[in-house]
Amino acid sequence: MGLLDGLRAILGSRAEADAGRDADPDDLFGMSTAYLTMEADLGYDSLDVGALCFSGVDSSDFRDAVDEVEAILEAGQEETGTGFSVTADDHGYHWVILEDDDPEDLITSMHFAADTFIEHGYGSRLLAAVFAYENRDGPAYWIYSFRRGRFYPFVPRSGRERDSSAEFTLESALDGELEIEREKEYWYPLWPSERGTHPWE
Amino acid sequence: MNWQADWGLRFRMFVTMFLLFALYIVFAGVITAYVGGGLLLFGLMFGGFSLVQYYFSDTLTLRSMGAKTVSADEYPQLHASIERLSQQADLPKPKVAVVDSKVPNAFATGRNQKNAAVCVTSGLMNSLEQDELDGVLAHELAHVKNRDMMVMTIASFLSTIAFMMVRWGAFFGGGHGRGRGGGGGGIVVAILVSLVVWIISYLLIRALSRYREYAADRGAAAITGNPSALASALLKISGEMDKVPKDDLREEAEMNAFFIIPIKSGIVGRLFSTHPPTERRVEQLRDLEREMQSF
């Protein structure tokens, strides 16, 4: 806890400041080389899909921001070929889901979407970016936390179990390549609603 | 999405803490001059006790409130909400506890972020909609984030010593006086000073507590992005609160400081209450909502 954070806590404005802190989407580009490592060194296949998770705000200005994100992705679709959709999950959170078999394009589109939220002043509503992979044991995700500015692995197994040894392997293999969250109590899961689906479904 | 900072609130909080601090310096000075060694022992003893209590505040508070820590299997929806809200608030997930009580209420405790616990009553979960419940949970998480348990413990520490002095000061009288006022006379002065310090600090602490409620409301609004839901939760809870009998929880007056809405015990002036009146809080939240809609 830095001096400023301490002062904010004493004056009771830390919760407000931290919950309203903007995101830095440039970190997402860290994922582009990770794709190679995941496939070449670790034997994971990219599922060619990524998603942005954000929490909504009940105001027309926020809805405008979401509309613009869709418009920008629509416009970019011709150039990058990135397919997209916007959905809501059971927890009342929203997702922008992007599909592209070129990881570079996928990340660029995701960056565009995140940047649009930030431009509209809603960077603080961005919760996470999720990148999906799989191997013979099942799916594995890299989650980027916009609140923390760090990546962490998430390998769900049936019955709401996490495969911690697979997560450990991913953490060790990509250490140095990605900015990894050191404090494991921030490795928040994003459970899929049902078995065999993705967190955003 | 950022609201305009409430500088007035920060300023009032700062002034209150400054006055408390100044008062405590005076108190410490007078007491050392008149009581000296006796107080040192007393202070050490009490300080140790208070430190232990603060250190174990998560488990102690939960136990004293009859709260039970619950797992994600028992309360999946509650856990899921707290998980998402903690993520948004940039907090590790706190312990989740439930009190089996019809009184709709919630509180947070614990010495720091990593040892925090958020507790709700079954009555709260039954009477609120999901987004209202999220508002209340976010308010409690804001308390954790703002380190209210620590701030209030430190703020109350010397006040409690002053209170003890008033009650038990006579025992530390004879022999310990450093001569200037003589043993007997000195202790009388010390007790009188303690009484004044206790009364003033009590009022200041209550004011500080009210300011921190406003701050936690703002924090909750920033976490959920939905000030209206918290406002409607507060209105619902305070309405419910008037209907139910209050006697059984009166003993927990100390804990009131961390309740979302305090248990009312008879007629107490605004100066004496730990929480601001619900209407004022709702008004502040309405301002945030208005500001948000006009971005």
Chai-1 contact restraints between the chains, C-beta under 6 A:
chainA,res_idxA,chainB,res_idxB,connection_type,confidence,min_distance_angstrom,max_distance_angstrom,comment,restraint_id
A,A9,B,N146,contact,1.0,0.0,6.0,A-B,restraint_1
A,A9,B,R147,contact,1.0,0.0,6.0,A-B,restraint_2
A,L11,B,R10,contact,1.0,0.0,6.0,A-B,restraint_3
A,L11,B,M13,contact,1.0,0.0,6.0,A-B,restraint_4
A,G12,B,M13,contact,1.0,0.0,6.0,A-B,restraint_5
A,G12,B,N146,contact,1.0,0.0,6.0,A-B,restraint_6
A,G12,B,R212,contact,1.0,0.0,6.0,A-B,restraint_7
A,G12,B,A215,contact,1.0,0.0,6.0,A-B,restraint_8
A,R14,B,K145,contact,1.0,0.0,6.0,A-B,restraint_9
A,R14,B,N146,contact,1.0,0.0,6.0,A-B,restraint_10
A,A15,B,A142,contact,1.0,0.0,6.0,A-B,restraint_11
A,A15,B,K145,contact,1.0,0.0,6.0,A-B,restraint_12
A,A15,B,N146,contact,1.0,0.0,6.0,A-B,restraint_13
A,A15,B,G219,contact,1.0,0.0,6.0,A-B,restraint_14
A,E16,B,R218,contact,1.0,0.0,6.0,A-B,restraint_15
A,E16,B,G219,contact,1.0,0.0,6.0,A-B,restraint_16
A,E16,B,A222,contact,1.0,0.0,6.0,A-B,restraint_17
A,D18,B,D90,contact,1.0,0.0,6.0,A-B,restraint_18
A,A19,B,Q88,contact,1.0,0.0,6.0,A-B,restraint_19
A,A19,B,A89,contact,1.0,0.0,6.0,A-B,restraint_20
A,A19,B,A222,contact,1.0,0.0,6.0,A-B,restraint_21
A,A19,B,I223,contact,1.0,0.0,6.0,A-B,restraint_22
A,G20,B,N2,contact,1.0,0.0,6.0,A-B,restraint_23
A,G20,B,A222,contact,1.0,0.0,6.0,A-B,restraint_24
A,V57,B,G225,contact,1.0,0.0,6.0,A-B,restraint_25
A,D58,B,N226,contact,1.0,0.0,6.0,A-B,restraint_26
A,S59,B,M292,contact,1.0,0.0,6.0,A-B,restraint_27
A,S59,B,Q293,contact,1.0,0.0,6.0,A-B,restraint_28
A,D61,B,F295,contact,1.0,0.0,6.0,A-B,restraint_29
A,H91,B,A80,contact,1.0,0.0,6.0,A-B,restraint_30
A,H91,B,R84,contact,1.0,0.0,6.0,A-B,restraint_31
A,G121,B,M1,contact,1.0,0.0,6.0,A-B,restraint_32
A,Y122,B,M1,contact,1.0,0.0,6.0,A-B,restraint_33
A,S124,B,M1,contact,1.0,0.0,6.0,A-B,restraint_34
A,L127,B,Q87,contact,1.0,0.0,6.0,A-B,restraint_35
A,R147,B,D90,contact,1.0,0.0,6.0,A-B,restraint_36
A,E185,B,P92,contact,1.0,0.0,6.0,A-B,restraint_37
A,Y188,B,Q87,contact,1.0,0.0,6.0,A-B,restraint_38
